[in-house]
């Protein structure tokens, strides 16, 4: 058997084994995922403010309250992406925030493996449904915080 054919057989075996493992662990591997993206603008204001739509994020935002005291939701969007798909949105300063769904990592908990891109940052993550990450884009007098929650796609 040629080296190329052998590598193809091995790759297909690994793919089949990972899908079989995922199916044994909890059903078929999904072909898409939803990412709930919320963009928060943090500033220093004369009067402290916490947007009531950010109630579930309040605990995570406390970390930033040393430097900022006003938190306002400026964008709330859900990106439903197929495996290999990429979605993006514009941040308040015009920069792009993008997510690309690479696939799913099987195990006890199926995790969505994805790449997050924003200015000066590109990071690969594996997050279980319901998991949330925060990314920060600092500015001079304000900071943009991007909250991403992985959800099961409809």
N, C-alpha and C positions, 0 to 999 in steps of 0.2 A: 504494500500500500504506500502510495506516495506521501511525502511529508505534508503537503497541502491538504490532501484528502483526510489524512489522520487528524490534522488540526480541526477541520470542518466537522468530522465525526465527534471529536471531543467537545467542541463548542456546542453542537446540537445536544449532546448528552448532558452538559451542564445546564443548558436552557431547559430541557425536559425535566431534569431532576429538580431544578428550582421551582418550576411550575407545579410539579407533582407534590413537592414539599409544601408549597403554599396552599394547594388545594387540600392536602391532608390536615393542615393547621387551621383552616377556616374558610374553605371555599375557593372559588376561582379567583385568580389575580385580576383586579380591575384594569380597565383600559383607559381610565381617566380619573382625575381628582379635581376637587374644587379648592380654591384658595381664597379665603375671605381676607381682603387687604383693606386696612384702615390707615389713613394717613392723618397724623396728628401734628399740629403746629404748636410748639412750646415757645413761650416768650416770657420776658420779664415785664410785668404789668403793675400799675399802681394798685389795682385791686386784684387779688388772687381769684382765679376762675378755673373750675373743672367742668367741662362740658358734660351735661348729664348723660349723653349718649356714650360716654366713656366709663360708665360705672364699673363694668367688669374689668377694666384695665387700670383702675385707680391704684391698686396695690403695686403694680409694676411701674407705674409712672412716678410713684413716690421717690424712686431712686434719683430722679432728675429734679426734685423739688428744691434741692440745695441751690441750684442755679436758675431755675425757671419756676414761675408760680401760676402761669396761665396755660391751660391745655385745651385746644379746640380741635374737634374733628373737622377736617377739611375735605376728606374724600372717603367714601365707603363703597368698595366695589368687589364683586366676586368674579374671579377668573376660573372658568371651567376649562381644563386643559387635557387633551388626549396625551398618551405617552408620546414623547418627542415634540409635543406642542409647546409653544412659547407665547406668553401673554405679557403685556406691559401697560403701564399707565404713567402719566406725567405727574411729577411732584410739584409743589407750589413754586419752586424756583426754576421750573422748566426742565429739570433733569429727568431722566427716565429711570423707572424702577421696573425690572423685568423678572419673570419666573419662567423657567423651562422645566417641564416634568420629564425626568429621565426614565422613570419606571418605579417599581415597587420592590422593597427589600422584604423577603419572606421571613417568617419567624413566629414566635408566639404572638407578636403584634405586627401586622403588615404596615410598613412605613413607606410613605411617599418620598422617593428620592428625587430631589430637585435642585436646580441651580438658581441662586438669587443674585441678581446683578443690579448695582446702583453705582453712582460715581465713586471711584476709588475703592470699589469692593466687588468681588466675585467669589461666592462661596457655595459649596455643595453641601446639602443637608439631607438627612433622612428623618422625617417627622411622622409620628403616628397621628391618625385622625383625632382631632380635638387638641392637638399640640399647637402651641403658639410661640412665635419668635418675634423679637423686636430688633429692628435695625435703625441706626441713628445716622443722620446726616447733619453735622453741626454747621452752624452759620455764625455770623458775627453777633447779631442781637437776637437771633431765633434759632431754633433747632427743629428739624423735621424727624419725626419718629414714625416708622412704618411697622405696623403690627400685622403679622401674617398668621392666620389660623388655617390649618389643613382640615378639610372636610371631605366626607365621602361625596362623590359626584352623584347627582340625581339620575 
